[in-house]
């Protein structure tokens, strides 16, 4: 069976693997139709993601079709179109017992810590499948990205009329924006790339955009937008240590800063920068099962429109040559989607 593996740093390799066995109790056999390429996949490919080991079949943003199910499975049937919740938690550790399945001490994320969906078919726990009778495979492949943003926004918890800012307008920043806009907060976004800011203005109607130049002009713009108060909640979706350390400078007194981007580097700041405003620094990791259910419903209701997200497409043949371009900001990629099976 055909699959594609990240075999070493910056190397994609086509491989043949054995077809999966029949699903056992609680399992489903699924066929991969679409895989979304996200920042995690890019970081894994570049050798920068802390939880990734080579070689690995990537693929955790997936739109799949159920082929068959094992004994005891009742939530899906053959033929169902589903999004995959890729976080394989143990269910018994301390965070799992508290409902924080996203932080399981024994967590295995498919496509990162175990082989993922960039193959024709694979076995998965059926309880990790979220079906929809309405969504396309493209839309289902975007649900996981949206779930990361949904959870990050919940962690930031912006309130109506608060000034809230999202830093980094890649897919995770955009996903966070999708949910921040439901809160009634006054939203600003910041990025180094003016094209991404224009994308946000055109597709989301957000006028409070800030181009980061590193010359202090961004802070002046923030004070102008907030009447000098700065931001009660900030989500940093960059994964850049300089941005993550500097974000405290933009926080209002008693505000919250959420890190959803991941870096393997040290993040540094002077303690008074955090202490003086009595800041709260939070992390946001993965997402929760309820986030997937909520997002599918919102897309089905037309409250989230994913049409503008997919800027690049490829397939199993072309991805070997196309993937490198997705690592380069100048290509203008927001979200690339791989057609695996049609």
Residue, then its C-alpha position, 0 to 999 in steps of 0.5 A: x500500500x502506498x504511503x509517504x514518509x518524512x525519512x529524515x530532515x527535509x526529505x519526503x520518501x514514497x514507501x510501500x507498507x502492508x495494508x492494515x488488518x481488519x479493525x479490532x474492537x473499538x477500531x475503524x478502518x478509514x481511507x484518507x481522502x484529504x490531508x491538510x499541511x500545517x505548521x507542525x508538519x512543516x516543523x517536523x519536515x525541517x527537524x524543528x518539532x520537539x515531539x517528532x522522531x524520524x522516520x514517520x508517516x505524517x498526517x494529522x489534519x485529515x478528512x477520511x471515509x470509514x471503510x469498516x468498523x470493529x466490534x462495539x463501535x456505534x458512533x460511526x458506520x461504513x461510508x461515514x465522512x469524518x474528521x479525525x481527532x488525532x490525540x491518542x490519550x490513555x484515559x487513565x493518567x492524572x490529566x485524563x482523569x481530570x478531562x484534560x485529554x489534550x495533555x495526557x501524560x502518555x499522549x501519542x499524536x498520529x502523524x507526529x509520535x506515531x504514523x499518520x494519514x499520508x497513506x491510502x488507509x489506516x486503523x484508528x480508534x473509532x472514538x476519535x472519529x467525528x462524522x458529518x453528513x454535510x461537510x466535504x473532505x476538504x472541510x473535514x481536514x480543516x477541523x483539527x486546525x480550527x480545534x487548535x484555535x478554538x482551544x487557544x481562544x478558550x484559554x485566552x477567554x477574551x470578554x466582550x469589549x476587551x481589546x484582544x490581539x492575535x500574533x501570527x496570521x498563519x493557519x493557527x492564528x487564523x483559526x484562533x481569530x475564527x473563535x475570537x470574533x464570536x466573543x465580542x472583543x475588539x480584535x487586533x492582529x499582527x504579523x510581519x507579512x503584509x500579504x497575510x494582513x491583507x488576507x485578514x482584512x479582505x476575508x475577515x473584515x478585521x481593520x485593526x492590523x499591525x505590521x511588525x517591523x521591530x522598530x517600535x512602530x507596532x507598539x505605537x499602533x497598539x496604543x493608538x488602537x486601544x486608547x493606550x490601554x494595550x491588550x487584555x488578552x494576547x494569543x501568540x501563534x508564531x512559535x518564534x521565541x523573539x515574538x513570544x518573549x516580546x509579547x508581554x510588552x503588549x499586555x494590559x494590566x492583569x492581562x493574559x498571554x497564551x502561547x499556542x505556537x511551539x518552539x524548542x528555544x528558550x523564551x526570555x524576558x525580564x521578570x518586571x515585564x511580567x510582574x508589573x502588570x500581574x500578567x498571566x502566562x498560559x499555554x494551549x496544547x492540542x484541543x478537546x473532543x468537544x471542540x471538534x463537535x462544536x466546529x463541525x456544527x458551526x461549519x454546517x450552520x455556515x458560521x465558519x467559512x473555510x473557502x478562503x483557507x485552501x490556497x495550495x493543492x497537491x496530490x500523492x505524486x506532486x507532493x514530493x516536489x511541492x512540499x519544500x515550497x510550503x516551507x517558504x513564506x514567499x509562496x503565499x501558502x495559508x493552507x495546502x491540502x493533499x489529495x490522497x485518495x479520490 
